[in-house]
């Protein structure tokens, strides 16, 4: 319904009518032009003029038409189905089909009165329900948060959630932060009766271990209704199609609700991703055996760098260095003396030359091997050093000194150092550490060097370098122009009761010197080496030209090979950033190798790697439905727990509750009368008719 209103007082309409009347009287009251036609014509023409002028005047008052539009929206009902594997643990195929039909009929019945939104949840929340029940995890709290985020500002009438109450990801749904204002109705699936079952509950382990180390696996096992039975816990290694048993531990089940934790120590004896299988032997009458086995993958890294501390003679520095370096599991440290007959520097990744070359031993062959093999090294200068040979072996720093005279020096950080970051606490504390012993003389940093520390003599900050880093002929080198760093380690412990600051300085220095730059022109990278079976696998690739500029013109192919030798070929996509990317999607559980290939500038380049896919078995660990959780959840939000055979009664139950009501939205629309098309034609018709009559009857 529309209402007429004016932007001026309504009594102005009388003035408009008076104006039209006056105009008509003046024009036609004593007009003799139509006298012979009779007075009727004057009255007709006057009326037309009166209506036309009055209507024009009224339109000048800007009349408005206001209308009220009502829109009725149905309340939203969110219907969700748990799609995890545990739902099917107690369902036959016939029962699943019947449940699907009952659920779909229930959805149809709701759709007559409500706006039904259907969702599935498990690995993730998604629209639509397919009743496949293949998700590897259950996350009920994530679904509740999703509903809250999406519908908290809408007319949400109710949430209906069909699940068995088992969740193995996310927080307890009772304590979720989603404060829904709508009732939650839960449809209880699964069986709450504990059955005879031995379950491998959880396996805790580090996904990374280092070659040669030992690593621990902690195994939680439980049993229901198996009192008086005995079984075994087995830890095996899977290599190809062969399963080799490593450990066998007995388990004696002495109560119905049994739980135990076992720890197994294994040797990391082979590099690469290793597959281990933890299993529990089945017991007679067990309801299911799928939760008796779990495969885990451990990436055993052969990434330890071998570091040699090579000295001219025994010195407290050697122990201080070895103790600090050995704390880093990435390093394997050995100490040797220059006159050792078994010395072989070729097998090391980094060498510390303590007071070498010395006045007694020039270490020419050692230094030559380091240069030829491109092995990074660090010189530590002392009173026994041969300064002339030292200056010939490197150009980072030149020393002109008399070893018979020494200075006690402290350290100050170079303000423009940028090879790596320095902790502010270390910057503040190191200048106060105990002084080191350095030869008295002249020290000059070379053009290719970067100074990390300068010498502070007494209270004077000099420009004499104390610790210098750099690269010569593609070999990273460093020079520490003083001995006695054992004092720094002791002083750090004396002040802070730990060696953290000293070890940070040493570790960052060694990390820079030992870091090997990847100068390959073609590289493929994965964000990790071990994936879950429900994770997509993404590859990135980079290709460089002769000037080490990033390019992506040639096609890059990838071939993934499984343990059986089957190949899966792919082609990378080009990115705007001049790189390549590939989504290889999902892969079955197992170990895989891959080879990427590209032709660049007539040269065939390849990159090899490996990855593994581990199973997600969370849904197998818990097979007893938790209807108590669902009852608590429904009571908390004012809903009710029902069973699948009660689904048909739920639409009437929601209606009888009386709280799920439609929302009426009213919208007020305003439009100007002057924009109405029929007003224009009415006004045009009045004026045209008057003009026509005047012309027809002989006047203008």
C-alpha positions, 0 to 999 in steps of 0.5 A, a space after each residue: 500500500 502506498 501513501 502520498 506525502 508532501 515536503 510542504 504543509 498539506 494546506 498548500 494544496 488549497 492554494 494550488 487549487 485556488 491558483 488553478 481556479 483563478 487562472 481558469 476564471 480569468 481566462 474563460 469567465 467573460 470570454 465571448 470567443 465561444 459565445 455562439 457555441 454555448 456556455 458548456 464549451 466555456 465550462 469544459 475549457 475552464 475545467 481543463 485549464 483548472 485541472 492542468 494548472 492545479 496539477 502543475 502547481 501541486 507537482 511543484 510541492 514535490 509530492 512523494 509516494 511512500 510504500 512499505 514492502 514486506 519480505 518473509 525469510 524462512 529460518 535457517 536450519 543447519 544440517 551436518 553429517 560427520 563424514 569420518 571413517 568411525 561412523 561406518 565401524 558399526 554399519 553394514 552396507 544395507 544399514 548405511 543405505 537405509 540411514 542415507 534414505 532416512 536422512 535425505 527424507 528428513 532433509 526434504 521434510 525440513 525444506 518445506 518450512 525452513 531454509 536448510 543448509 547442508 554440511 559435512 565435517 571431518 577433515 574439514 567443513 564443506 558444503 553438501 553431504 555425500 555419505 562416503 564416510 572416508 575422512 581420516 579425522 573428526 573435528 566437531 569443535 571446528 564445525 561449531 566455530 564454522 557455523 558460529 562465524 557464518 550464521 551468528 548474525 542470521 536467523 539461525 533456528 537450529 543446528 542438527 548434527 549427526 555424529 558418533 561423538 568421537 573427536 580426535 582433532 580440535 578441542 572438546 566441543 563442550 568447551 568451544 568458544 562458539 557461543 551459538 544462540 540456536 539449539 543443537 540437536 544431535 543425532 547419535 550414531 555408532 555403538 556405545 557398548 565396549 567390545 573386546 578390542 586391543 587398540 594401539 592408541 598413540 605413538 609418540 616419536 620424533 619425525 627427524 633423527 640423525 644418522 648414528 644416533 638412537 631415538 625413542 618411540 613411546 607407544 600407548 596401548 589399551 584393551 577393552 574386555 580382554 582380561 586374562 589374555 596375553 599378546 605381544 607388541 612388535 616394532 618392525 622396519 618396512 623396507 620395500 616388501 620386507 618386514 623385519 622385526 626389531 623389537 618384541 615386547 610381551 603385554 599381559 592384560 589383567 583388567 577389562 579397562 587396560 592401558 599401558 605405555 611402552 618405550 622402545 629405543 631404536 638405532 638410526 642406522 640408515 639415512 633417508 626416510 625409514 618406515 617403521 611398523 608398530 603392531 599388537 598381535 590380535 587376541 581371540 574374539 577381537 571385534 576389529 584388528 584395523 586398530 592394531 597396527 600403525 606405520 610411522 615414518 622417521 626422516 634420518 638425516 645424514 646432515 652431520 658435518 664433521 668438524 676437525 679441531 687441528 692444533 699445534 699443541 695442547 691448549 685449553 681452547 681446544 676443550 672449550 671449542 669441542 664442548 661448545 660445538 658438540 652441543 649442536 647435533 648437526 656437528 660431529 667434532 674431533 680433535 687432532 694434532 698436526 703431527 698425528 700420523 693418522 691425520 686426514 683432513 679430506 674427510 672433514 667438512 670444516 677445520 679449525 686451525 689452532 695456532 697453525 701454521 706455527 713456528 714449528 710446523 708450517 702445515 703446508 700440505 694441510 692448508 693445500 688440501 683445504 684449498 684444493 678440496 674447498 674445505 672452509 676453515 678458521 685460523 686461531 692466532 696465538 703466540 706460536 703462530 707463524 704470521 708470515 705463512 698465515 698472511 700467505 695462506 689468506 688475505 682476510 687479515 695481515 699481521 705484523 707482530 712480535 710473538 714475544 710481546 702480547 696484548 690483553 684485548 677485549 671485543 667490540 662488535 663492528 657496527 656495520 656487520 651484516 653476514 648474520 644477526 647478533 643478539 642484543 644481549 650478546 652485543 651488550 655482554 661480550 665487551 665485558 668478557 675476560 680479555 684474550 691474548 693477542 700478539 703485539 703488533 699491527 693488524 689490518 683487515 683485507 679488502 675481501 674481509 668482513 670484520 665481526 669483532 674489533 680489538 679493545 685495548 684497555 678502554 680504547 676501541 681500536 680498528 684492529 680486527 679481532 674476528 674476521 670472516 670472508 670468502 676467497 676462491 670460493 672457500 669460506 675462511 675466518 681468522 680469530 686474531 687471539 687465543 684464550 677463548 676458554 676464558 670467554 666460556 668460563 666467564 659466561 658461566 660465571 656471570 650467567 650460570 650457562 654458556 649460552 652467549 659464548 655458544 651463540 657466538 661460536 655457533 653462528 660463526 661456524 654456521 656461516 663458515 660451514 653453510 654450503 651454498 646451493 649453486 645448482 641451476 635447477 632445484 626442486 623443493 618440498 616444504 617437508 619430506 613426510 606427508 599425511 595421506 590426506 594432505 596434497 603434495 606441492 612442489 616448487 622448482 627454480 631454474 637459473 640461466 648462466 648469469 644465475 637469473 631466474 627463468 621459467 621458459 623451458 618445460 619442467 617435467 617431474 616423474 614420481 616413482 613408488 616402491 613398486 616401480 610405477 611412475 607418475 608423470 607430471 608437468 610443472 606450471 609456470 608462475 608470474 614470479 619466474 618460478 614453477 609450481 606443481 600440485 601433485 594432489 594425494 598419494 597412497 601410503 608409502 615411500 616415493 622417489 622423484 626426478 625433475 628434468 628440464 632442457 636449458 640452453 641445450 643442457 639436460 638438467 635433473 634433480 632427484 629427491 624423495 618423500 613419504 606418505 604416512 597413514 592417518 589412523 586416528 579414526 581407528 584408535 577409538 571405536 566406542 561412540 560417545 553419546 554422553 558427549 552429544 547429550 551434554 552438548 545438546 543440553 548446553 545449547 537447549 537442544 535434544 539428543 535423538 537417534 536415527 529412527 527418530 529423525 522423522 519426528 524432528 521437524 514437528 519437534 522443532 515446530 512445537 518448540 515455538 522458537 524457530 520462527 520466520 523473520 519479517 523484513 520491512 523495507 520503506 521505499 520512497 519515490 517522487 510523484 513527478 517521476 510517474 509516467 502516467 502523471 506526465 501523460 495525464 497532464 499532457 492530455 489535459 493541456 492537449 485536449 484544451 488546445 485542440 478544443 480551442 483550435 477546433 472551435 476557432 480560437 487560439 
